[in-house]
Amino acid sequence: MRAVLQRVTRAAVRVDGEVVGSIDGPGLLALVGATHDDGPEQVATIARKIAELRLFDEPGGNGAPGSERSVTDLGAPVLVVSQFTLYADVRKGRRPSWNKAAPGPVAEPLVAAVVEALRARGLEVATGSFGAHMEIDMLADGPVTILVEA
């Protein structure tokens, strides 16, 4: 599994012009993709990283080393959006190959399991709509963008 995490002050995802998921931050936008051989171990690793990575300054902190906080520490929300394009292979030619991306029947339950694992940790989690054409509005904070692989 792969996830691109963006620290945001707010984020929303729309399908057909209707908001299907949104968060008011500080929080994280987590774009999550799965490949063919992902399973429970990768789900657990990605969820743990999303929940525990210390990407936020402590409220009122001065940004000094050791003052970083995670979404779990802050009780901050997460917007999870499925993103099969994280497995694009662009090494050859001008057209991406999607062969490494898991097909929907494999990927959808894995992304849903990441969402459930985050909720089991007590986090507020909003989502997009799996397989839909989505529009994402977000206000990046920092910007801080992290690639996580499991």
C-alpha positions in Angstrom: 0.0 0.0 0.0 0.9 3.6 -0.5 -0.4 6.8 1.0 0.3 10.4 0.2 -0.4 12.4 3.4 -1.0 16.2 3.1 -1.2 18.3 6.2 -4.3 20.5 5.7 -6.3 23.2 7.4 -9.4 21.9 5.6 -10.3 19.5 2.9 -13.4 18.3 1.1 -14.2 15.8 -1.6 -17.1 16.2 -4.1 -18.8 13.7 -6.4 -21.1 15.2 -9.0 -20.9 18.5 -7.3 -22.0 17.2 -3.9 -19.7 17.1 -0.9 -19.4 13.4 0.2 -16.7 13.9 2.8 -15.0 16.9 4.5 -12.8 17.8 7.4 -12.0 21.1 9.2 -8.4 21.0 10.3 -5.8 20.9 11.3 -5.9 17.5 9.8 -4.6 15.1 7.1 -5.7 14.4 3.6 -4.7 10.8 3.0 -4.7 9.6 -0.6 -4.5 5.7 -0.3 -3.7 3.2 -3.0 -3.4 -0.6 -3.0 -1.5 -3.1 -5.1 -2.2 -6.8 -5.8 -0.4 -8.4 -2.9 -1.5 -6.0 -0.1 -3.3 -7.4 2.9 -3.9 -6.9 6.6 -0.2 -6.3 7.4 0.0 -3.4 4.9 -3.4 -2.0 6.1 -2.1 -2.0 9.7 1.2 -0.3 8.8 -0.5 2.4 6.7 -3.1 3.1 9.4 -0.5 3.3 12.1 1.6 5.7 10.0 -1.4 8.0 9.3 -2.3 8.0 12.9 1.1 8.3 14.5 3.4 10.4 12.2 4.3 13.6 14.0 3.5 16.2 11.3 2.0 19.0 13.4 3.5 21.5 15.8 2.3 21.4 19.3 -0.4 24.0 19.9 1.4 27.1 21.1 4.7 25.4 20.4 7.7 27.1 18.9 8.5 24.4 16.3 11.5 23.2 18.4 12.6 19.6 18.0 10.4 17.3 20.0 7.3 19.5 19.8 5.7 17.7 16.9 2.3 16.0 17.3 0.3 13.4 15.4 -3.4 13.5 14.4 -3.9 11.1 17.3 -2.2 13.5 19.7 -4.3 16.4 18.5 -7.6 14.5 18.0 -7.4 15.9 14.4 -9.5 14.5 11.6 -8.4 12.6 8.5 -10.0 12.6 5.0 -9.2 9.3 3.3 -9.5 9.2 -0.5 -8.8 6.1 -2.6 -6.2 6.8 -5.2 -5.2 4.0 -7.6 -3.0 6.4 -9.6 -0.4 6.1 -6.8 0.7 2.9 -8.5 1.1 4.5 -12.0 4.2 3.3 -13.8 5.6 6.0 -16.0 9.1 4.6 -16.7 8.3 3.9 -20.4 6.6 6.1 -22.9 4.1 8.8 -22.3 1.1 6.8 -21.1 1.0 5.6 -17.5 0.6 1.9 -16.9 -1.9 0.9 -14.1 -0.8 -2.8 -13.9 0.6 -2.4 -10.4 -2.7 -1.0 -9.0 -5.0 -3.5 -7.4 -8.4 -3.8 -9.2 -11.4 -2.4 -7.5 -12.7 -5.7 -5.9 -9.2 -6.0 -4.2 -8.5 -2.4 -3.4 -11.9 -1.3 -2.1 -11.9 -3.5 1.0 -8.3 -2.6 1.7 -9.0 1.1 1.7 -12.1 0.5 3.8 -10.0 -1.5 6.2 -7.6 1.5 6.6 -10.6 3.7 7.4 -11.9 1.3 10.0 -8.4 0.9 11.5 -8.2 4.7 11.9 -11.7 4.9 13.4 -10.8 2.1 15.8 -8.0 4.4 17.1 -10.7 7.0 17.9 -10.0 9.2 14.9 -12.6 11.2 13.1 -12.4 9.9 9.5 -14.3 11.2 6.4 -14.0 9.5 3.0 -14.5 9.9 -0.7 -16.5 7.5 -2.8 -14.5 4.6 -4.1 -14.2 4.4 -7.9 -16.0 7.7 -8.4 -14.7 10.7 -10.3 -13.9 13.0 -7.4 -13.0 16.6 -7.0 -10.8 17.5 -4.0 -10.6 20.9 -2.4 -7.9 21.4 0.2 -5.9 24.1 1.8 -2.4 22.7 2.3 -0.7 23.6 5.5 3.1 24.1 5.2 2.9 22.6 2.7 3.8 19.2 4.3 3.4 16.2 1.9 4.7 12.8 2.9 4.8 9.5 0.9 4.3 6.4 3.0 4.7 2.8 1.8 3.9 -0.4 3.5 
